[in-house]
């Protein structure tokens, strides 16, 4: 059974037809739908138009200032590896929680404005949205690392900070499990879903790459807010146009109009998971190149002579440390990129290192 038009079909059924479509979906679909029919203010606006709007700033950025034009070969390799990894893993993980949320009825899709199938929990456009959102966020993080400088005056977070953040994320995981698996209170289901599926991701990223957060906080922030806020606003438009909706019984009730706290958390938290994953890879690559270059100049005996590889960057990340030798955590450098590559400048040469 297929109860919908194509991506950009401009035909919209009357309210009675929409009610009939909703009733049909409830009878045949694995997705839970409420009995209320979808009511949209326009006949022509469908899910495909939201994809178009979401793509506009991304396409403009790609046209005006594409990323990876002036970076060292290793930085380009690391960036492409990050994009490939996050598209595969991020979309797979996002599909699981998105489908689970739809099955619970936390969000519902208008069968008259998207492509739903009988045995598939998500519209085709929603699956494409997962790819779109992940790629857009990855692109913004690449640009943030090109445009925003690192704060190399600081070092790694203290042990107390790292332990406190880890404990908070563990508590969030526990809350998510309780909200989804044990609580009968529907109003915490949406927040619980976010905690259960994304707090473990944040915890893993924090444990592996938390040492880079303070030095690259500005880059992470810009690379997170730009795609997160725009996607949240487009979600409000999707609600207003009746493309999807969020039954109030699954929400906390905090919000204003179409801007709902629970829904904003869904987008901002999932966006940060992509942003932070990329930040670890990009920050580690830049830090490693800068530190190796400075230590070689200082005559460090243990610095490799061969060109660095992704394997070297991976080993550096999993040390959990910033310093490679005696240069210290708060090692200062400027990374200046030109068409000939990136030049790492340090304010003053390091002392000779044994």
N, C-alpha and C positions, 0 to 999 in steps of 0.2 A: 504494500500500500504506500502510496506517495501522495501526501496532501499538501502541496505547495507549488508555487510558481518557480520559475528560474530566478537566478541571482538578481537580475535587474528588471523583473517583470513588473510592469506598472499597474496591473489590474489588482484591485482590492475587493474582496467580497463584502456584501452588506453585513451588518452586525449579526443578523440571523444566520447567515452562511458561516461567519466566523465562529459563532457559538456551536454550529453543527461540526465544523472542523475540529474545534477543541474537544467536543464530546467524542468524536471519532478517534482522536489521538489518545484520549483517556482509555478508550476501550482496547486499543491495539498496541500502544507504545509502551516500552519498558520505563519511560519517563513519567513521573507523577505530574499531573496537571490539575490545577484547581478548577472548580466548576465555572468560575467567572470567565466570560468571553473577553478576548483582547479587543480593546477599542483604541484605534489609532486616529490621529487628526488628519492624516493625509492618505490618499489612495496609492501614491506612487513610490513613497520612500520605503525601501526594503534593506535587508542586511548588507547587500552588496554596496550600497551607497556609503555605509559606515566604513567599509574597507577603503573606498576611494578617499574619504576624508582623512582617515588615519594615514594613508600613504602620501598625502600632499607634502607635509613638512619633510618626510623622509626623502622623497624624490627631489625636493628642492635642495636638501643638504647634499645629496649624492651628486647633483648637477653642479652646484656652486662650489662645493669643497669636499670632494670625495676623500675618504680616509686612506691611510697607508701609502701616501704619495712620497713622503719624505721620512722614511724610517730605515734603520739598519735591517739587513736581511733577517737577523734573528728575531727582531721585533715583529716583522711581517709574518714570519713563520708562526710565532706565538699567537699573534692576533687571529690568523686564519685557523689555527688549531683550536683556539677558544670558540670561534664562531661555529666551527663544525661540531665541536663537542656539545655546546649549549643548545644547538638546534636539535641534535639527536636526543640528548638526555632531558633537556628542558621541556621540549614538546611532549615527550613520552610521559614525564611526570605530570605535566599540566593536564594532559588528556585524562589521566586517572582521576585527579581531584575534580576536574571540571565535570566529567561524566558522573562521578559519585554525587556531586552537588545537585546536578540535574535530576538524577534518580531519586534523591531525597525530596526534590521539589523546592530547593532553596532558590533556584532560578528557573524560569520557564521561557521557552522560545515560541514566538507566534508562528504557528504552522502556515499562515497565509503570507508570511514575509521572509521565510527561509526554507531551506531544503531538508526536511526531516524524512527519515526512513523508518519503517516499522520496527526493525530490530536494532536500530542504532540510537544510542542515547543522546547524541549531539547532532545538530545540523551540520551539513557539509561546510557551510560558511564559518561555523564556530571552530571547526578543526583548522581551517585555513587561517582563522584569526589567531590561533595559538602560534602557528609559524610566523605570522605577520608581526605579532607583538614581540616575540623572542628576537627576531631579526632586527626589528626597529630598536629595541633596547640595547642589543649588542652594538649596533652602529653608533648610537649616542654615546656609549661608554668609550668606544674607540676615539670619537671626536673629543670627548672630555679630556682624555689623556693627551691629546695633541694640543689642545687650546689652553688648558688650565695647568699651571706649574705645580710641582710637588712642594710640600712644606718640609724642606730637608733640615729645618732647625730642630725638629723633634725626633724622638726615637720611637721605640715600640711601647705599647701600653704596659702598664705595670702588672705584676702578677695578680694583685688584688682586683684590678679592673677586668682582667681576662677571666678570672674565676667568677666574678660577679655577673658578667654577661653570660657566661656559660650556665650558671645556676638559674638565671632568669629564663633562658631558652629551655632548659630542662623542665622548669615549672610550666612553661607555655605548652610544651609537649604533653605533660600530664593533664593540663586543663583540656586540651584538645581531645585527648582520649576519653576523658570523663564526659565532655559535652556530647560527643558523638556516640559513645558506647554505653553510657550508664545513665545520663540525665534524661528526664522526661520533659525538660524545659526547652521548647522549640526556639525561644528567642536567643539562645546562645549557640545554636547550631552553626550559623554562618561564621561567627568568630571562632568557634571550635574547629571548624573545617580548616580555616586558615592556620590556626595553631598546630593542628595535627599534621598537616601536610608540609608546612613551610618552616616551622621552628626547627625540625631536624635538619633541613637544608641549611638554614642559617647557622646552626650549631656546627655542622661539618665545615662550612666555610670559615667560621670563626676559629675553630680549632686548628685548621690547616694554615690559614693566612691572616690571622688577626694581627700579626706583627706589622703588617703594612698599613693598617687602617689610619693611624694618626698622620703619617707622612703624606698620605694620598686621600685624605678625607674630603678635600674640596673637589677633587676629581670624581670621587664616588658620589658625592652629593649632587653635582650637576648632571652626572650620567644617570642618576636615579630620578631626580625630580622632573627633568624634561620629558622623558617618555611616560613616567608615572602619572603626572598631572594631566597631560594631553589625553592619555587613554581613559582616565577617570572622567574627564569632561565629555569625551565621545560616548562613554557609557551612559551618561545622563541624557545625551541626545537619543541614544537607542531606546531608553526607557520612555522618553517623551513621545517618540514616534511609534511606540507600540511594537518594536521589534522584539523586545524581551521585557521581562518584569521580574520583580523580587517580592513574592508574597510576604506581607508584613508580619505574619506569625513566626517567620524564621529570622526576623531582624530585631535588633535591640531597641529600635524606635528613635535613636539619636540621628539627627540629620536635619537638612533643610530642603524641602522640595524633592527633586530627584537625586540630590547629593546626600547619600546615606553613609553613615560611618562604616557600617559593616561592609558595604560594597567597595567603598574607597580603600578599606584595608585589603580586600581581595586583590585589587590592582596594584596598590603601592607595595604590598609585601611580596607579591609574585614578581613584580618588576625588580625589586631590590635583590631578589635571589639571582637573577640574571646579571644585574649590575655588579654585585659583589663577586660573583664567580669570575667575571672578566677582569675586575680590578686586581684580584690576586695574581692572575697570570701576567697582566700588563705591568703591574708594579714590580713584580719579582724580576721580570726580564730587564726592565730599565735599571733597577737597583743593582742587579748582578753585573750588567755591562759597565755601569759607572764605577762600582767598587773594584772590579777586576782591573779596569783601565788605570785607576789611581794606584792600586797596589803594584801593578807592573812597573809604573813609573818610579815608585818608591823602592823598587828592587826586592819585593817580597819573593822569597825562594819557592814558596809553595803555590804560586799562581800558575795555572796552566798556560803553555805557550800556544797550543792549538786554538783555533776559533771556537767560541762557545757554541753549544748546541742546546736543543730543547731538553735533552736529558740533563744537562748541567743546571738548567733553570729549575727543572723538576726536583732535583736533589737539593737545590738551594731552598726551595719552598718548604720541603719536608724537614729541613733542619729546625724550623720554627724560630730561627734567629735572623737578625738583619745583618750583623757584622760577619764578614768572611774571615777577617784576621784581626789586626789591631786598629782598624780605622774607626771602630765604634759604631753604635747604633745610629746616633745622630750625625751621620756622615753627610756633609754638605756638598752639593753639586748642582750644576745647571745643565740641562739637556737641551741643546739648540739643534733643531733639525733644518737641513737645507736639502736641495735637490741632489746633493752629493752624498747624503746620509746624515747621521746624527753625530754631533760632537759633544762629548761630555766634558764640561769645564768644572774644575774644582777651585774654590776661592784661594787656596794655597796648597802647595805640594805636601803630600804626607811625608812624615819622617821615614827614614829607612827602616824597613821591617825585616827582622831576621826570619 
